[in-house]
Amino acid sequence: MYFLWRSLGLVGWLTVAGITFAQSAPPNFVVIFADDMGYGDAGCFGSKDIRTPRIDGMAKEGMRFTSFYAQPICGPSRAAIMTGCQPMRVAERGTVKNVHPILHAKEITIAEVLKTKDYATACFGKWDLAKHAQRGFFIDLFPTRQGFDYFFGTPTSNDAVVNLYRNEKLIEPKTNMAPLTKRYTDEAIAFMKKNKNKPFFVYLPHTMPHTRLDATAQFKGKSKRGLYGDVIEEIDFNVGRILDAVEGMGLSKNTYVLFTSDNGPWLIKNKDHQDGSLPRDHGGSAGPLRSGKVSTFEGGVRVPTVLWGPGRVPAGVTCDKIASTLDVLPTFAALAGAELPQDRVIDGEDVAHLFHGEFDQANPDKAFHYYLRVHLQAVRQGKWKLHLPRQKMQPGTAPFLVNRHIAPVDRVGFKDPFLVDLDKDLGETTNLAEQHPDIVKKLLGLAQDMRKDLGDFDQVGENMRFFDFIGQRPSRPPVPQVRDISKPKKPKPAGNQ
């Protein structure tokens, strides 16, 4: 859970996994962050009806991660990758734990860490950490105030419209969504070319395939999976443009490109909340995994992830060790030779050894804790995942007490601990708790340690951060008052009708 420093020399030659490469300058980093792309939506992760030749090519030339985790929903995932911390841990403006975190200005982002090593930093796409709104957000929490030199993108999701900003200036209200994937990529490539003579960090959080969906004429109507497939195939094409640009500038030997997604597929956009398979489905597929977005089943948080870095990342390799978006900040910091904040807990770990194929150096005790809103619902260590006992409508998960994002069969509680062997049961169907009481005891202990450290729906942990709080710390996570959507509205008095 805590940051594990693994020092990598920045001068001379470094040998990892049989690969020897010069480490004379800090490497460049590019993170391509799809929105709501499911585990089964790329060819190299099993898709049969969506063509992703460039992402598949990344996997052949680099590394495919099959146990890489994000958070169950958009805003928390962005808080996690930016800070290396569980969204439950980070401080928010006004001390409220929002569904989508409003990141406190005193939180330290990956861009701010890399700026200490003179990186050029830029964000292209969806930010979502200054309020989950296209209007009325906090401009002082924009990327340009959080360590990024340049921003071209939108404040939040494209549920209705996209207002497009350049830095802090609104340049196109209600912009045309169709060319956004291409335009973000155009801007990212231009930034890399402008800064090719110094280390750079490019963060490219695409607006789609979060719906609403749209694509350019080059891709629209071309996929077997309808408009959703068109969008993924256009993202794939533009992933290729990024790789081609890096190679064209002669930077491939000194650049890491990470492709991943912010959460699982949005099943509410599919018929009967099933995996996307029909041309009219506007959500993705979790493949062999159970459920989707806004769920702590694997389909909600295990995401398709590929790492590319010729000469550094071994080619054609699959990594099934646990890693997550929490690990991106400490890993990039280690590779860049940057220091991490020493005044706060960082949940992620430096997993540069995994990047370089040194799987035998993986932390055998590494665990991943699954939170939905402010509720700790499960914990994984190794192949074992334990769903903790919980009510079907669990306090602390509002406004998802009735979780209409996922299929009714997955809107469940657990009276007793539910233990899964993920090596044999990716669909999380069979409870092995009675056969392995020792494993259950160990994972319950990990969960209890996290409750003490970070907290749960009914308690605030020792290291949960509140920068604005004056006086006594709250005893329970301060969540906004949200109407219980499981209960019908009370009828209005006759006189008010």
BAROKOL-805800 format. One record per residue (C-alpha): y, z, x. Coordinates in steps of 0.5 Angstrom, whole numbers, plus 500, padded with zeros to 3 digits. Last residue first. Example, Ala and Ser with C-alpha at 12.3 -4.5 7.8 and 13.67 -1.06 7.14 Angstrom:
498514527491516525
//
This chain:
542486400545493402545496395538495395536499401534495406526495407523498413521493418513493419510496425507493431513490433515497436523496436525497444529503446530501454525504459527510463521511467519519465521525469528522470531525476536530476544529477547522478542516478545510481541509486534510483528509487521511485518514491516521488513517482516518475511520469509518462509510463506511470509513477510510484507516489504520484501515480499511486495517488492517481490510481487510488483516486481513480478507485474512489471515483469509479466506486462513486460512479457505480451504475455507470462503471458496471462494465461486464466481462471480467471473467471473474464476474460476480465477486470480481465486480468489474469497473471499466473506465472509459476508452478501454484498450484491448488485446484480450480478444487476440488471445495472450502472449502476442501482446502487440505493444508488449515490447514495450508496455510504456506506451499502450497499444490498445490505448488505456482508460483504467481497468477498475477492480471492485471486490475489495480494492483493485486497481488497473493499468499502471504502465511501467511494465504491466502494472496492476495496483492492489488495494488494502482499505479494509485491512484484514483484522476480521480475517484472523485466520492465522495466515490472514493475521500474519498479513504484514503489508507490502509496498515497502517505501525506503529508509526504514528497512524492516526490523526482524521479529521472525513473524514480523519479518515473514509478513513484511517480506511475503506481502509483495507476493500478494494478499487481498482477502479471499481466504479459504480454510481447511486447517487453521495456520498455526498448529500445522503450518501450510499456506496455499496459493494458486495465482491471480496475476495474468488470469486476473486481467493485467496480462503478460501471463494469462487471459480471464479467470475461471480456470487460468490454465497452463501452457504446453498444450499437446495433451489438450486443456490449456486455457486458450492462446489459439492452441496453447504455448502462447497461453503462458499461465498466470504469474510467479506461482504459489506454495507457502510452507510455514514452519514451527509446528511442522519441525519434527524433522520427519514433519519438515521432510514430509512437507518437502517431499509432498511439494516434490510430488506436486512438482512431478504432477505439474511437470506431467501435466505439461507433458500431456494433460492426462498425466503419466507420459513422463512422471517416473521417467523424469520430467521435461518442459521448455517451457515455464512449468518449470524452473522451480523457485524454491526459497528456503528460510531457516531458523536454527537446529534444523540447519543441515536437515533443511539444507538436505531437503532443499538440495533434494528438492532442487534435484527433483524439479531439475530431473528432466532439465539435463544440464546445458552447462553443469557445475558453473560456480557462484553458489552451485550453478546449473546452466539451463538451456533454451527457454529455461529461464534465469541464472540457474540453481543451487544457491547457499548463504543467501543475502543478496550476494549469494543470490547472484547480483555480483555475478552480473549476467553474461550467460544464461540471460535475464540479468542478475534478478532471474534466480531460477532454482534453489535459494538458501538462507540460514536465519540469524535474525539479521539474516531474515532481512537479508533473505527478504531482499534489500535493494542496494545491489540493484536488481536487474529487473526483467522488462528492464527499467534502466537506472544503470543497475536497477532500483525498485519502485516499478517492480512493486516492493516486498523486496524478494517477492516483488523482484521475483514477480518482476522477472517472471511476468504479470506480477503476483496476486493472491485472491483465492488463498487456500489455507492449511491441512485441507489446502496442503492436501490439495498441494499433495494430491495434485492430479492434473485433468480436472483442475478446479483450484484444489485440483491444481492447474486452474490458477495457472503455473507460469513458474512455481514458487515454493516458499519455505519459512522456519519460525523464530523460537518460543512462540508456543501455540494456541489456535482459536483463530490466534492464540500466542504463548510465551516469547516471540510476541507478534507486533503488527507493523503496517507497511505502506500500500
//
